[in-house]
Amino acid sequence: MRTLPLALAFSLLSTITMAADVPAPVKEVMKTTEDNWTSADSDFKFIFDPDPLARLFSKNFQSVYAEAAKHPAYETEDGQPGDPFGYDVITASQDGCPLKDITMDAAAPVSGKTDVKVTFKQWTCLDDASLKDSVSEVHFDVIDEGGKPVIDDIHRVADGETDSVIEEMQSIAKGE
């Protein structure tokens, strides 16, 4: 009789521990993304603003972003160039609903890289059941750089295909 409660307790503990193993940069990017989609009235925070870009992303990612940023997708209200994307890179959209059912799971590191899988529902405010219940999937490549974890690439999964934000930025930098 004690076995079941103990098994449940260990199961819950392992779930909490797994979540604790998610690298801090992914947690911060996802928290910012979640906050951005909470309401239309919230102040949008760019994950690629100078401070988070320098703290959360690898030197390689920063370098590729700097080249892509020379080709902004839009001009801002203050006349300054915007970012090279023109959409939210994590949700791969310009529109959406508050994010729901966010899960994060870090795999064991392989060759110095940790794959962090994030899933979430981003269309829960729509009436279309197929969209409302759809689950988005994003993977973060996390490496150790200078003794701290940083994001080296972001991969969105759609229709069984995986992309690369690094490759997208390289294409943008080439004017493609």
Rosetta constraint file for C-alpha pairs under 8 A:
AtomPair CA 1 CA 5 HARMONIC 7.68 0.50
AtomPair CA 2 CA 6 HARMONIC 6.21 0.50
AtomPair CA 3 CA 7 HARMONIC 5.94 0.50
AtomPair CA 4 CA 8 HARMONIC 6.13 0.50
AtomPair CA 5 CA 9 HARMONIC 6.07 0.50
AtomPair CA 6 CA 10 HARMONIC 6.17 0.50
AtomPair CA 7 CA 11 HARMONIC 6.02 0.50
AtomPair CA 8 CA 12 HARMONIC 6.10 0.50
AtomPair CA 9 CA 13 HARMONIC 6.06 0.50
AtomPair CA 10 CA 14 HARMONIC 6.02 0.50
AtomPair CA 11 CA 15 HARMONIC 6.29 0.50
AtomPair CA 12 CA 16 HARMONIC 6.27 0.50
AtomPair CA 13 CA 17 HARMONIC 6.04 0.50
AtomPair CA 14 CA 18 HARMONIC 5.98 0.50
AtomPair CA 15 CA 19 HARMONIC 6.35 0.50
AtomPair CA 16 CA 20 HARMONIC 6.27 0.50
AtomPair CA 17 CA 21 HARMONIC 6.41 0.50
AtomPair CA 18 CA 22 HARMONIC 7.10 0.50
AtomPair CA 18 CA 105 HARMONIC 6.72 0.50
AtomPair CA 18 CA 106 HARMONIC 7.32 0.50
AtomPair CA 19 CA 104 HARMONIC 6.55 0.50
AtomPair CA 19 CA 105 HARMONIC 6.47 0.50
AtomPair CA 19 CA 106 HARMONIC 7.84 0.50
AtomPair CA 21 CA 105 HARMONIC 7.99 0.50
AtomPair CA 21 CA 106 HARMONIC 6.55 0.50
AtomPair CA 22 CA 26 HARMONIC 7.06 0.50
AtomPair CA 22 CA 27 HARMONIC 6.94 0.50
AtomPair CA 22 CA 104 HARMONIC 6.84 0.50
AtomPair CA 22 CA 105 HARMONIC 6.41 0.50
AtomPair CA 22 CA 106 HARMONIC 5.33 0.50
AtomPair CA 22 CA 116 HARMONIC 6.99 0.50
AtomPair CA 23 CA 27 HARMONIC 6.63 0.50
AtomPair CA 23 CA 106 HARMONIC 7.72 0.50
AtomPair CA 23 CA 142 HARMONIC 7.59 0.50
AtomPair CA 23 CA 149 HARMONIC 6.52 0.50
AtomPair CA 24 CA 28 HARMONIC 6.16 0.50
AtomPair CA 24 CA 149 HARMONIC 7.41 0.50
AtomPair CA 25 CA 29 HARMONIC 6.16 0.50
AtomPair CA 25 CA 56 HARMONIC 5.07 0.50
AtomPair CA 25 CA 57 HARMONIC 7.72 0.50
AtomPair CA 25 CA 149 HARMONIC 7.03 0.50
AtomPair CA 25 CA 150 HARMONIC 6.10 0.50
AtomPair CA 25 CA 151 HARMONIC 6.67 0.50
AtomPair CA 26 CA 30 HARMONIC 6.03 0.50
AtomPair CA 26 CA 116 HARMONIC 7.70 0.50
AtomPair CA 26 CA 140 HARMONIC 7.19 0.50
AtomPair CA 26 CA 151 HARMONIC 7.27 0.50
AtomPair CA 27 CA 31 HARMONIC 6.00 0.50
AtomPair CA 28 CA 32 HARMONIC 6.11 0.50
AtomPair CA 29 CA 33 HARMONIC 6.11 0.50
AtomPair CA 29 CA 47 HARMONIC 6.40 0.50
AtomPair CA 30 CA 34 HARMONIC 5.92 0.50
AtomPair CA 31 CA 35 HARMONIC 6.06 0.50
AtomPair CA 32 CA 36 HARMONIC 6.07 0.50
AtomPair CA 32 CA 45 HARMONIC 6.75 0.50
AtomPair CA 32 CA 47 HARMONIC 7.17 0.50
AtomPair CA 33 CA 37 HARMONIC 6.46 0.50
AtomPair CA 33 CA 47 HARMONIC 7.95 0.50
AtomPair CA 33 CA 90 HARMONIC 7.22 0.50
AtomPair CA 34 CA 38 HARMONIC 6.25 0.50
AtomPair CA 34 CA 98 HARMONIC 6.93 0.50
AtomPair CA 34 CA 99 HARMONIC 5.82 0.50
AtomPair CA 35 CA 39 HARMONIC 7.95 0.50
AtomPair CA 35 CA 42 HARMONIC 7.52 0.50
AtomPair CA 35 CA 44 HARMONIC 7.99 0.50
AtomPair CA 36 CA 42 HARMONIC 6.46 0.50
AtomPair CA 36 CA 43 HARMONIC 6.95 0.50
AtomPair CA 36 CA 44 HARMONIC 5.15 0.50
AtomPair CA 36 CA 45 HARMONIC 6.60 0.50
AtomPair CA 37 CA 42 HARMONIC 7.92 0.50
AtomPair CA 37 CA 96 HARMONIC 7.08 0.50
AtomPair CA 37 CA 97 HARMONIC 6.16 0.50
AtomPair CA 37 CA 98 HARMONIC 4.73 0.50
AtomPair CA 37 CA 99 HARMONIC 6.48 0.50
AtomPair CA 38 CA 42 HARMONIC 7.01 0.50
AtomPair CA 38 CA 97 HARMONIC 7.38 0.50
AtomPair CA 38 CA 98 HARMONIC 4.62 0.50
AtomPair CA 38 CA 99 HARMONIC 7.19 0.50
AtomPair CA 39 CA 97 HARMONIC 7.91 0.50
AtomPair CA 39 CA 98 HARMONIC 6.76 0.50
AtomPair CA 45 CA 49 HARMONIC 7.86 0.50
AtomPair CA 47 CA 52 HARMONIC 5.92 0.50
AtomPair CA 47 CA 53 HARMONIC 6.65 0.50
AtomPair CA 48 CA 52 HARMONIC 6.14 0.50
AtomPair CA 48 CA 53 HARMONIC 4.85 0.50
AtomPair CA 48 CA 83 HARMONIC 7.94 0.50
AtomPair CA 49 CA 53 HARMONIC 5.85 0.50
AtomPair CA 50 CA 54 HARMONIC 6.05 0.50
AtomPair CA 51 CA 55 HARMONIC 6.21 0.50
AtomPair CA 52 CA 56 HARMONIC 5.51 0.50
AtomPair CA 52 CA 57 HARMONIC 7.58 0.50
AtomPair CA 53 CA 57 HARMONIC 5.48 0.50
AtomPair CA 53 CA 62 HARMONIC 6.64 0.50
AtomPair CA 54 CA 58 HARMONIC 7.80 0.50
AtomPair CA 54 CA 59 HARMONIC 7.94 0.50
AtomPair CA 54 CA 62 HARMONIC 7.15 0.50
AtomPair CA 55 CA 150 HARMONIC 7.59 0.50
AtomPair CA 56 CA 149 HARMONIC 7.80 0.50
AtomPair CA 56 CA 150 HARMONIC 5.12 0.50
AtomPair CA 56 CA 151 HARMONIC 6.11 0.50
AtomPair CA 57 CA 61 HARMONIC 6.10 0.50
AtomPair CA 57 CA 62 HARMONIC 6.50 0.50
AtomPair CA 57 CA 150 HARMONIC 4.85 0.50
AtomPair CA 57 CA 151 HARMONIC 4.55 0.50
AtomPair CA 57 CA 152 HARMONIC 6.06 0.50
AtomPair CA 58 CA 62 HARMONIC 6.22 0.50
AtomPair CA 58 CA 143 HARMONIC 7.76 0.50
AtomPair CA 58 CA 145 HARMONIC 6.93 0.50
AtomPair CA 58 CA 150 HARMONIC 5.36 0.50
AtomPair CA 58 CA 151 HARMONIC 5.75 0.50
AtomPair CA 58 CA 152 HARMONIC 5.15 0.50
AtomPair CA 59 CA 63 HARMONIC 6.11 0.50
AtomPair CA 60 CA 64 HARMONIC 6.23 0.50
AtomPair CA 60 CA 152 HARMONIC 7.09 0.50
AtomPair CA 61 CA 65 HARMONIC 6.00 0.50
AtomPair CA 61 CA 151 HARMONIC 7.81 0.50
AtomPair CA 61 CA 152 HARMONIC 5.75 0.50
AtomPair CA 61 CA 153 HARMONIC 6.86 0.50
AtomPair CA 61 CA 166 HARMONIC 6.80 0.50
AtomPair CA 62 CA 66 HARMONIC 6.09 0.50
AtomPair CA 63 CA 67 HARMONIC 6.56 0.50
AtomPair CA 64 CA 68 HARMONIC 6.31 0.50
AtomPair CA 64 CA 166 HARMONIC 6.86 0.50
AtomPair CA 64 CA 169 HARMONIC 6.43 0.50
AtomPair CA 64 CA 170 HARMONIC 6.53 0.50
AtomPair CA 65 CA 69 HARMONIC 5.88 0.50
AtomPair CA 65 CA 166 HARMONIC 7.91 0.50
AtomPair CA 65 CA 169 HARMONIC 6.28 0.50
AtomPair CA 66 CA 70 HARMONIC 6.80 0.50
AtomPair CA 67 CA 71 HARMONIC 7.80 0.50
AtomPair CA 67 CA 169 HARMONIC 7.80 0.50
AtomPair CA 67 CA 170 HARMONIC 7.75 0.50
AtomPair CA 67 CA 173 HARMONIC 5.45 0.50
AtomPair CA 68 CA 72 HARMONIC 7.44 0.50
AtomPair CA 68 CA 84 HARMONIC 5.89 0.50
AtomPair CA 68 CA 169 HARMONIC 5.22 0.50
AtomPair CA 68 CA 170 HARMONIC 6.57 0.50
AtomPair CA 68 CA 171 HARMONIC 7.95 0.50
AtomPair CA 68 CA 172 HARMONIC 5.38 0.50
AtomPair CA 68 CA 173 HARMONIC 4.21 0.50
AtomPair CA 69 CA 82 HARMONIC 7.80 0.50
AtomPair CA 69 CA 83 HARMONIC 5.73 0.50
AtomPair CA 69 CA 84 HARMONIC 5.03 0.50
AtomPair CA 69 CA 173 HARMONIC 7.53 0.50
AtomPair CA 70 CA 84 HARMONIC 7.58 0.50
AtomPair CA 70 CA 173 HARMONIC 7.06 0.50
AtomPair CA 71 CA 84 HARMONIC 5.80 0.50
AtomPair CA 71 CA 172 HARMONIC 6.71 0.50
AtomPair CA 71 CA 173 HARMONIC 6.49 0.50
AtomPair CA 71 CA 175 HARMONIC 7.27 0.50
AtomPair CA 72 CA 81 HARMONIC 5.73 0.50
AtomPair CA 72 CA 82 HARMONIC 5.30 0.50
AtomPair CA 72 CA 83 HARMONIC 5.08 0.50
AtomPair CA 72 CA 84 HARMONIC 4.09 0.50
AtomPair CA 72 CA 85 HARMONIC 7.13 0.50
AtomPair CA 72 CA 86 HARMONIC 7.98 0.50
AtomPair CA 73 CA 82 HARMONIC 6.43 0.50
AtomPair CA 73 CA 83 HARMONIC 6.23 0.50
AtomPair CA 73 CA 84 HARMONIC 4.80 0.50
AtomPair CA 73 CA 85 HARMONIC 5.59 0.50
AtomPair CA 73 CA 86 HARMONIC 5.25 0.50
AtomPair CA 74 CA 81 HARMONIC 6.39 0.50
AtomPair CA 74 CA 82 HARMONIC 5.34 0.50
AtomPair CA 74 CA 83 HARMONIC 7.28 0.50
AtomPair CA 74 CA 84 HARMONIC 7.70 0.50
AtomPair CA 74 CA 86 HARMONIC 6.68 0.50
AtomPair CA 75 CA 79 HARMONIC 5.87 0.50
AtomPair CA 75 CA 80 HARMONIC 5.87 0.50
AtomPair CA 75 CA 81 HARMONIC 4.59 0.50
AtomPair CA 75 CA 82 HARMONIC 5.25 0.50
AtomPair CA 76 CA 80 HARMONIC 5.38 0.50
AtomPair CA 76 CA 81 HARMONIC 5.88 0.50
AtomPair CA 76 CA 82 HARMONIC 5.55 0.50
AtomPair CA 82 CA 86 HARMONIC 7.67 0.50
AtomPair CA 84 CA 169 HARMONIC 7.65 0.50
AtomPair CA 84 CA 172 HARMONIC 7.19 0.50
AtomPair CA 85 CA 89 HARMONIC 7.31 0.50
AtomPair CA 86 CA 94 HARMONIC 7.69 0.50
AtomPair CA 87 CA 92 HARMONIC 6.53 0.50
AtomPair CA 87 CA 93 HARMONIC 5.46 0.50
AtomPair CA 87 CA 94 HARMONIC 4.88 0.50
AtomPair CA 88 CA 92 HARMONIC 5.45 0.50
AtomPair CA 88 CA 93 HARMONIC 5.48 0.50
AtomPair CA 88 CA 94 HARMONIC 6.06 0.50
AtomPair CA 89 CA 93 HARMONIC 7.22 0.50
AtomPair CA 89 CA 165 HARMONIC 7.92 0.50
AtomPair CA 90 CA 138 HARMONIC 7.03 0.50
AtomPair CA 90 CA 156 HARMONIC 7.41 0.50
AtomPair CA 91 CA 122 HARMONIC 7.46 0.50
AtomPair CA 91 CA 136 HARMONIC 7.56 0.50
AtomPair CA 92 CA 156 HARMONIC 7.65 0.50
AtomPair CA 96 CA 122 HARMONIC 5.89 0.50
AtomPair CA 96 CA 123 HARMONIC 5.79 0.50
AtomPair CA 97 CA 122 HARMONIC 5.45 0.50
AtomPair CA 97 CA 123 HARMONIC 5.26 0.50
AtomPair CA 97 CA 124 HARMONIC 6.23 0.50
AtomPair CA 97 CA 125 HARMONIC 5.63 0.50
AtomPair CA 97 CA 126 HARMONIC 7.93 0.50
AtomPair CA 98 CA 122 HARMONIC 6.36 0.50
AtomPair CA 98 CA 123 HARMONIC 7.70 0.50
AtomPair CA 98 CA 124 HARMONIC 7.44 0.50
AtomPair CA 98 CA 125 HARMONIC 7.66 0.50
AtomPair CA 99 CA 120 HARMONIC 6.36 0.50
AtomPair CA 99 CA 121 HARMONIC 5.66 0.50
AtomPair CA 99 CA 122 HARMONIC 4.76 0.50
AtomPair CA 99 CA 123 HARMONIC 7.61 0.50
AtomPair CA 99 CA 124 HARMONIC 7.66 0.50
AtomPair CA 100 CA 120 HARMONIC 5.82 0.50
AtomPair CA 100 CA 121 HARMONIC 5.07 0.50
AtomPair CA 100 CA 122 HARMONIC 6.52 0.50
AtomPair CA 100 CA 124 HARMONIC 7.29 0.50
AtomPair CA 101 CA 119 HARMONIC 7.61 0.50
AtomPair CA 101 CA 120 HARMONIC 5.27 0.50
AtomPair CA 101 CA 121 HARMONIC 6.09 0.50
AtomPair CA 102 CA 118 HARMONIC 6.97 0.50
AtomPair CA 102 CA 119 HARMONIC 5.58 0.50
AtomPair CA 102 CA 120 HARMONIC 4.33 0.50
AtomPair CA 102 CA 121 HARMONIC 7.14 0.50
AtomPair CA 103 CA 117 HARMONIC 8.00 0.50
AtomPair CA 103 CA 118 HARMONIC 5.52 0.50
AtomPair CA 103 CA 119 HARMONIC 5.27 0.50
AtomPair CA 103 CA 120 HARMONIC 6.50 0.50
AtomPair CA 104 CA 116 HARMONIC 6.74 0.50
AtomPair CA 104 CA 117 HARMONIC 5.70 0.50
AtomPair CA 104 CA 118 HARMONIC 4.50 0.50
AtomPair CA 104 CA 119 HARMONIC 6.73 0.50
AtomPair CA 105 CA 116 HARMONIC 5.54 0.50
AtomPair CA 105 CA 117 HARMONIC 5.24 0.50
AtomPair CA 105 CA 118 HARMONIC 6.54 0.50
AtomPair CA 106 CA 114 HARMONIC 6.71 0.50
AtomPair CA 106 CA 115 HARMONIC 5.88 0.50
AtomPair CA 106 CA 116 HARMONIC 4.22 0.50
AtomPair CA 106 CA 117 HARMONIC 6.31 0.50
AtomPair CA 107 CA 114 HARMONIC 6.09 0.50
AtomPair CA 107 CA 115 HARMONIC 5.48 0.50
AtomPair CA 107 CA 116 HARMONIC 6.20 0.50
AtomPair CA 107 CA 117 HARMONIC 7.88 0.50
AtomPair CA 108 CA 114 HARMONIC 6.21 0.50
AtomPair CA 108 CA 115 HARMONIC 7.57 0.50
AtomPair CA 109 CA 113 HARMONIC 5.20 0.50
AtomPair CA 109 CA 114 HARMONIC 4.27 0.50
AtomPair CA 109 CA 115 HARMONIC 7.10 0.50
AtomPair CA 110 CA 114 HARMONIC 6.34 0.50
AtomPair CA 112 CA 143 HARMONIC 6.12 0.50
AtomPair CA 112 CA 144 HARMONIC 7.23 0.50
AtomPair CA 113 CA 141 HARMONIC 6.23 0.50
AtomPair CA 113 CA 142 HARMONIC 5.57 0.50
AtomPair CA 113 CA 143 HARMONIC 4.89 0.50
AtomPair CA 113 CA 144 HARMONIC 7.74 0.50
AtomPair CA 114 CA 140 HARMONIC 7.93 0.50
AtomPair CA 114 CA 141 HARMONIC 5.78 0.50
AtomPair CA 114 CA 142 HARMONIC 5.00 0.50
AtomPair CA 114 CA 143 HARMONIC 6.40 0.50
AtomPair CA 115 CA 139 HARMONIC 6.41 0.50
AtomPair CA 115 CA 140 HARMONIC 5.77 0.50
AtomPair CA 115 CA 141 HARMONIC 5.04 0.50
AtomPair CA 115 CA 142 HARMONIC 6.42 0.50
AtomPair CA 116 CA 139 HARMONIC 5.47 0.50
AtomPair CA 116 CA 140 HARMONIC 5.08 0.50
AtomPair CA 116 CA 141 HARMONIC 6.60 0.50
AtomPair CA 116 CA 142 HARMONIC 7.32 0.50
AtomPair CA 117 CA 137 HARMONIC 7.09 0.50
AtomPair CA 117 CA 138 HARMONIC 5.99 0.50
AtomPair CA 117 CA 139 HARMONIC 4.56 0.50
AtomPair CA 117 CA 140 HARMONIC 6.62 0.50
AtomPair CA 118 CA 137 HARMONIC 5.74 0.50
AtomPair CA 118 CA 138 HARMONIC 5.21 0.50
AtomPair CA 118 CA 139 HARMONIC 6.09 0.50
AtomPair CA 118 CA 140 HARMONIC 7.99 0.50
AtomPair CA 119 CA 135 HARMONIC 6.41 0.50
AtomPair CA 119 CA 136 HARMONIC 5.46 0.50
AtomPair CA 119 CA 137 HARMONIC 4.51 0.50
AtomPair CA 119 CA 138 HARMONIC 6.40 0.50
AtomPair CA 120 CA 135 HARMONIC 5.50 0.50
AtomPair CA 120 CA 136 HARMONIC 5.35 0.50
AtomPair CA 120 CA 137 HARMONIC 6.79 0.50
AtomPair CA 121 CA 132 HARMONIC 7.45 0.50
AtomPair CA 121 CA 133 HARMONIC 6.83 0.50
AtomPair CA 121 CA 134 HARMONIC 6.14 0.50
AtomPair CA 121 CA 135 HARMONIC 4.79 0.50
AtomPair CA 121 CA 136 HARMONIC 5.99 0.50
AtomPair CA 122 CA 132 HARMONIC 7.70 0.50
AtomPair CA 122 CA 134 HARMONIC 7.82 0.50
AtomPair CA 122 CA 135 HARMONIC 7.37 0.50
AtomPair CA 122 CA 136 HARMONIC 7.10 0.50
AtomPair CA 123 CA 131 HARMONIC 5.97 0.50
AtomPair CA 123 CA 132 HARMONIC 4.87 0.50
AtomPair CA 123 CA 133 HARMONIC 7.42 0.50
AtomPair CA 123 CA 134 HARMONIC 7.33 0.50
AtomPair CA 124 CA 131 HARMONIC 7.56 0.50
AtomPair CA 124 CA 132 HARMONIC 4.41 0.50
AtomPair CA 124 CA 133 HARMONIC 6.76 0.50
AtomPair CA 125 CA 132 HARMONIC 6.83 0.50
AtomPair CA 126 CA 131 HARMONIC 7.16 0.50
AtomPair CA 126 CA 132 HARMONIC 5.71 0.50
AtomPair CA 127 CA 132 HARMONIC 6.76 0.50
AtomPair CA 128 CA 132 HARMONIC 5.89 0.50
AtomPair CA 129 CA 133 HARMONIC 5.97 0.50
AtomPair CA 130 CA 134 HARMONIC 6.15 0.50
AtomPair CA 136 CA 157 HARMONIC 7.35 0.50
AtomPair CA 136 CA 158 HARMONIC 7.67 0.50
AtomPair CA 137 CA 156 HARMONIC 6.15 0.50
AtomPair CA 137 CA 157 HARMONIC 5.46 0.50
AtomPair CA 137 CA 158 HARMONIC 7.60 0.50
AtomPair CA 138 CA 154 HARMONIC 7.06 0.50
AtomPair CA 138 CA 155 HARMONIC 5.60 0.50
AtomPair CA 138 CA 156 HARMONIC 4.45 0.50
AtomPair CA 138 CA 157 HARMONIC 5.98 0.50
AtomPair CA 139 CA 154 HARMONIC 5.78 0.50
AtomPair CA 139 CA 155 HARMONIC 4.96 0.50
AtomPair CA 139 CA 156 HARMONIC 6.36 0.50
AtomPair CA 139 CA 157 HARMONIC 7.83 0.50
AtomPair CA 140 CA 151 HARMONIC 6.45 0.50
AtomPair CA 140 CA 152 HARMONIC 7.47 0.50
AtomPair CA 140 CA 153 HARMONIC 5.92 0.50
AtomPair CA 140 CA 154 HARMONIC 4.63 0.50
AtomPair CA 140 CA 155 HARMONIC 6.31 0.50
AtomPair CA 141 CA 151 HARMONIC 5.72 0.50
AtomPair CA 141 CA 152 HARMONIC 5.35 0.50
AtomPair CA 141 CA 153 HARMONIC 5.15 0.50
AtomPair CA 141 CA 154 HARMONIC 6.32 0.50
AtomPair CA 142 CA 149 HARMONIC 6.22 0.50
AtomPair CA 142 CA 150 HARMONIC 5.43 0.50
AtomPair CA 142 CA 151 HARMONIC 4.48 0.50
AtomPair CA 142 CA 152 HARMONIC 5.64 0.50
AtomPair CA 142 CA 153 HARMONIC 7.50 0.50
AtomPair CA 143 CA 149 HARMONIC 5.51 0.50
AtomPair CA 143 CA 150 HARMONIC 5.57 0.50
AtomPair CA 143 CA 151 HARMONIC 6.43 0.50
AtomPair CA 143 CA 152 HARMONIC 6.41 0.50
AtomPair CA 144 CA 148 HARMONIC 5.24 0.50
AtomPair CA 144 CA 149 HARMONIC 4.48 0.50
AtomPair CA 144 CA 150 HARMONIC 6.21 0.50
AtomPair CA 145 CA 149 HARMONIC 6.25 0.50
AtomPair CA 145 CA 150 HARMONIC 6.59 0.50
AtomPair CA 153 CA 164 HARMONIC 6.71 0.50
AtomPair CA 153 CA 165 HARMONIC 6.21 0.50
AtomPair CA 153 CA 166 HARMONIC 5.97 0.50
AtomPair CA 154 CA 164 HARMONIC 5.87 0.50
AtomPair CA 154 CA 165 HARMONIC 5.42 0.50
AtomPair CA 154 CA 166 HARMONIC 7.42 0.50
AtomPair CA 155 CA 162 HARMONIC 6.00 0.50
AtomPair CA 155 CA 163 HARMONIC 5.11 0.50
AtomPair CA 155 CA 164 HARMONIC 4.74 0.50
AtomPair CA 155 CA 165 HARMONIC 6.32 0.50
AtomPair CA 156 CA 162 HARMONIC 5.64 0.50
AtomPair CA 156 CA 163 HARMONIC 5.60 0.50
AtomPair CA 156 CA 164 HARMONIC 7.12 0.50
AtomPair CA 157 CA 161 HARMONIC 5.55 0.50
AtomPair CA 157 CA 162 HARMONIC 4.50 0.50
AtomPair CA 157 CA 163 HARMONIC 6.72 0.50
AtomPair CA 158 CA 162 HARMONIC 6.56 0.50
AtomPair CA 163 CA 167 HARMONIC 7.86 0.50
AtomPair CA 164 CA 168 HARMONIC 6.27 0.50
AtomPair CA 165 CA 169 HARMONIC 6.07 0.50
AtomPair CA 166 CA 170 HARMONIC 6.19 0.50
AtomPair CA 167 CA 171 HARMONIC 6.26 0.50
AtomPair CA 168 CA 172 HARMONIC 6.23 0.50
AtomPair CA 169 CA 173 HARMONIC 6.06 0.50
AtomPair CA 170 CA 174 HARMONIC 6.38 0.50
AtomPair CA 171 CA 175 HARMONIC 6.41 0.50
AtomPair CA 171 CA 176 HARMONIC 5.19 0.50
AtomPair CA 172 CA 176 HARMONIC 5.42 0.50
